[in-house]
Amino acid sequence: WGHFLSVYFFSPMSKTGSVKQLLDAEKKASEIVENARKERVRKLKQAKIDAEAEIQKFRSKREAAFQTFKNEAGSTGDEGTAQVIANAEKEIAHIQKTGANRKDQVSQTLVDIVSRVQL
């Protein structure tokens, strides 16, 4: 038995097979990691696109609401109309500034969520 075991475990054929298995496993692991990276990049790009679309949708709704308000306030003929419009424009400017400031935060949150790759 001793001769059989030494031939089987220490033969060049078994070493070559083991090395080949290790190389194959390493190649497969590299492919898995690369695919995960590609998927992460794809998800990040999609998250950015989705965030920008959501911001644009919000901005459009707020602008439409402002225009409606502005038109309604302008047609009343009240003396305070100019003041109401000025206040509304200040509020819109504040909302736009807040939206611009939070855009990075929302984008970063989406990036953080998407970049968690589970293997």
Residue pairs with C-beta under 8 A, 6 or more apart in sequence:
8 14
32 119
36 117
36 119
39 117
40 114
40 115
40 117
43 114
43 115
44 111
44 114
44 115
46 114
47 107
47 110
47 111
47 113
47 114
48 107
48 110
48 111
50 110
51 103
51 106
51 107
51 110
54 106
55 99
55 103
55 106
58 99
59 96
59 99
62 92
62 95
63 92
66 88
66 92
69 88
70 85
70 88
73 81
73 84
73 85
73 88
74 81
74 85
78 84
